[in-house]
Amino acid sequence: MKYMEKAEEKTGLIDKYAKIITVIAVVFGATSGILGSLTAASSMAIGFWRLTIALPFFVIPIVVNQDKRTELISINKKDYVWCFVSGAFLFGHFFSWFNAVKLTNIASASVLAALHPLVVLLVTVFIYHKKVSFKSVAAIIAALAGGAVIVGAGAESFADGNLAGDVCAFFAAIFMGLYFSVGDSVRKRVDGGLYVLLVFSSCWVCFTVGSIVTGTRLFGYEPMDYIYIAIMAVMCQIGAHAVFNLCIGYVSSLYVSTWEAGEPVFATLMAIVFLGQVPKAYEIIGCVIVVCSLLYYNRQESRNEL
């Protein structure tokens, strides 16, 4: 009884503060671009070590809990498959993203990768056949438009960055949108902790196989490279992506994905502090548009839930 009461209390806290936790997770996730650009390790190596460091934090709690082990075994095969697919999409996102921040500037990569709410919106409407209010759609479009303004509304941002990096960032957005969309469905049937474990395990397997197939060097980097990756594992893998998976069970994937669209704002602010990149006037205007659009979207989502 005490265990059940504690579980209900924990669930209640997550349910109550899920939207705030989502925003904090976005801030943590915004550090990924800076940390990824600072390490000399390859994209495949970054992903492998990031998952290798983070995965035990999700494996151990399940292994020591008999109820969770039993629940893990009882998951049906179809959900196992979808968890693997979700992990494969996450692998695609990570690999594309780490390549993007190494090939183009962080601002361009962040904004292009933030296009994933559009993918989620398309999946939500055309596959899940869910209704989305016009005001919510308008807010999403406005947020994406604000993100485009941050990097010069198109032409200038592409001129400043490498085209290959921009393409990688766009694919990162597609994979992230698909990843969120799958999670929105599976998390209704699978416990959050188990879902995170299965998805991250799938992603780790993809990076392991990818490293072997491509002959990626995993050792021999500078100590600071591994430190940056370790920080990424804690802040981005655990503090951001794991939290996103948990929150999807309490808020819509469209809500999580749209707040993620504000990541370029936080990335820009961090670039000022850590990289000395002072934003231009149009970047500040874009930040204001994104924040206002997200706040408006948050208000619409709250009304729809009443």
C-alpha positions as CSV (number, residue, x, y, z in Angstrom):
1,M,0.0,0.0,0.0
2,K,2.8,2.4,0.9
3,Y,4.5,1.7,-2.4
4,M,1.3,2.4,-4.3
5,E,0.8,5.6,-2.4
6,K,4.3,6.8,-3.1
7,A,3.9,5.8,-6.8
8,E,0.6,7.7,-7.0
9,E,2.2,10.8,-5.3
10,K,5.1,10.7,-7.7
11,T,2.8,10.4,-10.7
12,G,0.7,13.3,-9.4
13,L,3.8,15.5,-9.1
14,I,4.9,14.7,-12.6
15,D,1.4,15.2,-13.9
16,K,1.1,18.6,-12.1
17,Y,4.5,20.0,-13.2
18,A,4.9,18.2,-16.5
19,K,4.7,21.4,-18.6
20,I,7.2,23.3,-16.5
21,I,9.6,20.3,-16.5
22,T,9.3,20.2,-20.3
23,V,10.5,23.8,-20.5
24,I,13.5,23.1,-18.2
25,A,14.4,20.1,-20.4
26,V,14.4,22.3,-23.4
27,V,17.0,24.5,-21.8
28,F,19.2,21.5,-21.0
29,G,18.8,20.3,-24.6
30,A,19.9,23.6,-25.9
31,T,23.4,22.9,-24.6
32,S,23.8,20.0,-27.1
33,G,24.9,22.1,-30.0
34,I,27.6,23.9,-28.1
35,L,29.0,20.8,-26.5
36,G,28.8,18.8,-29.7
37,S,30.8,21.5,-31.6
38,L,33.4,21.7,-28.9
39,T,34.4,18.0,-29.0
40,A,36.7,16.7,-31.7
41,A,35.0,13.2,-31.5
42,S,33.1,12.1,-34.6
43,S,29.3,12.2,-34.6
44,M,29.1,8.4,-34.3
45,A,31.5,8.3,-31.4
46,I,29.6,11.1,-29.6
47,G,26.4,9.2,-29.9
48,F,27.9,5.9,-28.8
49,W,29.6,7.3,-25.7
50,R,26.7,9.6,-24.8
51,L,24.3,6.6,-24.8
52,T,26.9,4.3,-23.1
53,I,27.3,6.8,-20.2
54,A,23.6,7.5,-19.8
55,L,22.1,4.1,-20.3
56,P,23.1,2.6,-16.9
57,F,21.0,5.3,-15.2
58,F,17.9,3.8,-16.8
59,V,18.9,0.1,-16.7
60,I,19.7,-0.2,-12.9
61,P,16.4,1.1,-11.6
62,I,14.6,-1.5,-13.7
63,V,16.9,-4.4,-12.9
64,V,16.6,-3.9,-9.1
65,N,12.8,-3.5,-9.2
66,Q,11.0,-6.9,-9.6
67,D,7.7,-5.3,-10.5
68,K,9.4,-3.3,-13.3
69,R,11.1,-6.4,-14.5
70,T,7.8,-8.2,-14.7
71,E,6.2,-5.3,-16.4
72,L,9.0,-5.2,-18.9
73,I,8.5,-8.8,-19.8
74,S,4.8,-8.4,-20.2
75,I,5.0,-5.7,-22.9
76,N,3.6,-7.0,-26.1
77,K,5.7,-7.6,-29.1
78,K,4.1,-4.8,-31.2
79,D,5.1,-2.2,-28.6
80,Y,8.6,-3.7,-28.4
81,V,8.9,-3.2,-32.2
82,W,7.6,0.4,-32.0
83,C,10.1,1.2,-29.1
84,F,12.9,-0.1,-31.4
85,V,11.6,2.1,-34.3
86,S,11.4,5.1,-32.0
87,G,15.0,4.4,-30.9
88,A,16.1,4.2,-34.5
89,F,14.5,7.6,-35.2
90,L,16.3,9.0,-32.2
91,F,19.6,7.6,-33.6
92,G,18.8,9.3,-36.9
93,H,18.2,12.6,-35.1
94,F,21.4,12.4,-33.0
95,F,23.6,11.4,-35.9
96,S,22.2,14.1,-38.2
97,W,22.3,16.7,-35.5
98,F,26.0,16.1,-34.5
99,N,27.0,16.2,-38.1
100,A,25.0,19.5,-38.5
101,V,26.7,21.4,-35.7
102,K,30.1,20.3,-37.0
103,L,29.4,21.4,-40.6
104,T,27.4,24.6,-40.1
105,N,26.9,27.3,-37.5
106,I,24.9,26.5,-34.3
107,A,22.2,29.1,-35.1
108,S,21.4,27.7,-38.5
109,A,21.5,24.1,-37.2
110,S,19.2,24.9,-34.2
111,V,16.6,26.7,-36.3
112,L,16.4,24.1,-39.0
113,A,16.3,21.2,-36.5
114,A,13.4,23.1,-34.8
115,L,11.2,22.5,-37.7
116,H,10.1,19.1,-36.2
117,P,6.7,20.5,-34.9
118,L,5.6,20.6,-38.5
119,V,6.3,16.9,-38.8
120,V,4.4,16.1,-35.6
121,L,1.5,18.3,-36.8
122,L,1.3,16.4,-40.1
123,V,1.4,13.0,-38.3
124,T,-1.1,14.2,-35.7
125,V,-3.6,15.3,-38.3
126,F,-3.2,12.8,-41.2
127,I,-2.2,9.6,-39.4
128,Y,-3.7,9.9,-35.9
129,H,-6.6,11.9,-37.3
130,K,-6.7,14.2,-34.3
131,K,-8.2,17.7,-34.4
132,V,-5.9,20.6,-33.9
133,S,-7.3,24.1,-33.4
134,F,-6.6,26.8,-36.0
135,K,-5.1,29.0,-33.3
136,S,-2.7,26.2,-32.2
137,V,-1.6,25.7,-35.8
138,A,-1.1,29.5,-36.2
139,A,1.0,29.6,-33.1
140,I,3.2,26.7,-34.4
141,I,3.7,28.5,-37.7
142,A,4.5,31.7,-36.0
143,A,7.1,30.0,-33.7
144,L,8.8,28.5,-36.8
145,A,8.7,31.8,-38.6
146,G,10.3,33.4,-35.6
147,G,13.0,30.8,-35.7
148,A,13.6,31.6,-39.3
149,V,14.0,35.3,-38.4
150,I,16.7,34.4,-35.9
151,V,19.0,33.2,-38.7
152,G,18.1,35.9,-41.2
153,A,14.8,34.4,-42.6
154,G,16.4,32.1,-45.1
155,A,19.1,33.3,-47.6
156,E,21.6,34.9,-45.2
157,S,21.6,31.9,-42.8
158,F,22.2,29.4,-45.6
159,A,25.0,31.6,-47.0
160,D,26.7,31.7,-43.6
161,G,26.6,27.9,-43.1
162,N,27.6,24.8,-45.0
163,L,24.8,23.4,-47.2
164,A,25.6,19.8,-46.1
165,G,25.2,20.9,-42.5
166,D,21.9,22.6,-43.2
167,V,20.7,19.4,-44.9
168,C,21.7,17.3,-41.9
169,A,19.9,19.7,-39.6
170,F,16.7,19.4,-41.7
171,F,16.9,15.6,-41.4
172,A,17.5,15.9,-37.7
173,A,14.1,17.8,-37.6
174,I,12.4,15.0,-39.6
175,F,13.7,12.3,-37.4
176,M,12.8,14.2,-34.2
177,G,9.3,14.7,-35.4
178,L,8.9,11.0,-36.1
179,Y,10.4,10.1,-32.8
180,F,7.9,12.3,-30.9
181,S,5.0,11.0,-32.9
182,V,5.8,7.4,-32.2
183,G,6.3,8.2,-28.5
184,D,2.9,9.9,-28.3
185,S,1.3,6.6,-29.3
186,V,3.4,4.0,-27.4
187,R,3.6,6.0,-24.2
188,K,-0.1,5.5,-23.7
189,R,0.5,1.8,-23.3
190,V,4.1,1.5,-21.9
191,D,5.4,2.9,-18.6
192,G,7.6,5.9,-19.0
193,G,10.7,4.4,-17.4
194,L,10.4,1.2,-19.4
195,Y,9.8,3.2,-22.6
196,V,12.9,5.3,-22.0
197,L,15.0,2.2,-21.3
198,L,13.8,0.4,-24.5
199,V,14.2,3.5,-26.7
200,F,17.7,4.4,-25.5
201,S,18.8,0.8,-25.7
202,S,17.6,0.7,-29.3
203,C,19.4,3.9,-30.0
204,W,22.6,2.6,-28.4
205,V,22.4,-0.6,-30.5
206,C,22.1,1.5,-33.6
207,F,25.2,3.6,-32.7
208,T,27.1,0.4,-31.8
209,V,26.3,-1.3,-35.1
210,G,27.0,2.0,-36.9
211,S,30.4,2.4,-35.2
212,I,31.4,-1.2,-36.1
213,V,30.2,-0.9,-39.7
214,T,31.9,2.4,-40.4
215,G,35.0,1.6,-38.4
216,T,34.5,4.6,-36.2
217,R,37.3,5.4,-33.7
218,L,35.9,5.3,-30.2
219,F,39.1,5.7,-28.2
220,G,42.1,8.0,-28.3
221,Y,40.4,11.4,-28.0
222,E,41.5,14.2,-25.7
223,P,40.2,14.0,-22.1
224,M,38.1,17.2,-22.6
225,D,36.3,15.5,-25.5
226,Y,35.1,12.8,-23.1
227,I,34.2,15.4,-20.5
228,Y,32.0,17.3,-23.0
229,I,30.3,14.0,-24.0
230,A,29.7,13.1,-20.3
231,I,28.1,16.5,-19.7
232,M,26.0,15.9,-22.8
233,A,24.9,12.6,-21.4
234,V,23.8,14.1,-18.1
235,M,22.2,17.3,-19.3
236,C,21.0,16.4,-22.7
237,Q,20.3,12.6,-22.7
238,I,19.0,12.4,-19.1
239,G,17.9,16.0,-18.4
240,A,16.3,16.6,-21.8
241,H,15.5,13.5,-23.9
242,A,14.6,11.2,-21.0
243,V,12.4,13.9,-19.5
244,F,10.7,14.5,-22.9
245,N,9.8,10.8,-23.0
246,L,8.4,10.9,-19.5
247,C,6.4,14.1,-20.1
248,I,4.9,12.8,-23.3
249,G,2.8,10.6,-21.1
250,Y,1.3,13.6,-19.4
251,V,1.2,16.3,-22.1
252,S,0.8,16.0,-25.9
253,S,3.8,15.3,-28.1
254,L,2.7,18.5,-30.0
255,Y,3.1,20.5,-26.8
256,V,6.6,19.0,-26.2
257,S,7.7,19.4,-29.8
258,T,6.5,23.0,-30.1
259,W,8.4,24.0,-26.9
260,E,11.4,22.4,-28.4
261,A,11.0,24.9,-31.3
262,G,12.1,27.5,-28.8
263,E,15.5,25.8,-28.4
264,P,17.2,28.2,-30.8
265,V,16.4,31.0,-28.4
266,F,18.2,29.3,-25.5
267,A,21.0,28.2,-27.8
268,T,21.5,31.8,-28.9
269,L,21.6,33.0,-25.3
270,M,24.2,30.3,-24.4
271,A,26.2,31.2,-27.5
272,I,26.6,34.7,-26.1
273,V,27.9,33.4,-22.7
274,F,30.1,30.5,-23.8
275,L,31.1,31.4,-27.4
276,G,30.9,35.2,-27.3
277,Q,28.4,35.2,-30.3
278,V,26.4,38.4,-29.8
279,P,23.0,38.2,-31.7
280,K,22.1,40.6,-34.3
281,A,19.0,42.8,-34.2
282,Y,16.9,40.3,-36.4
283,E,18.0,37.5,-34.1
284,I,16.6,39.3,-31.1
285,I,13.4,40.0,-33.0
286,G,13.1,36.3,-33.8
287,C,13.6,35.3,-30.2
288,V,10.7,37.6,-29.2
289,I,8.5,36.1,-31.9
290,V,9.3,32.5,-30.8
291,V,8.8,33.1,-27.1
292,C,5.5,35.0,-27.7
293,S,4.2,32.3,-30.1
294,L,5.1,29.5,-27.6
295,L,3.4,31.3,-24.7
296,Y,0.3,31.8,-26.9
297,Y,0.4,28.1,-27.9
298,N,0.7,27.1,-24.2
299,R,-2.4,29.2,-23.5
300,Q,-4.4,27.5,-26.3
301,E,-3.3,24.0,-25.1
302,S,-4.4,24.8,-21.6
303,R,-7.8,25.9,-22.8
304,N,-8.3,22.8,-24.9
305,E,-7.6,20.6,-21.9
306,L,-10.3,22.3,-19.8
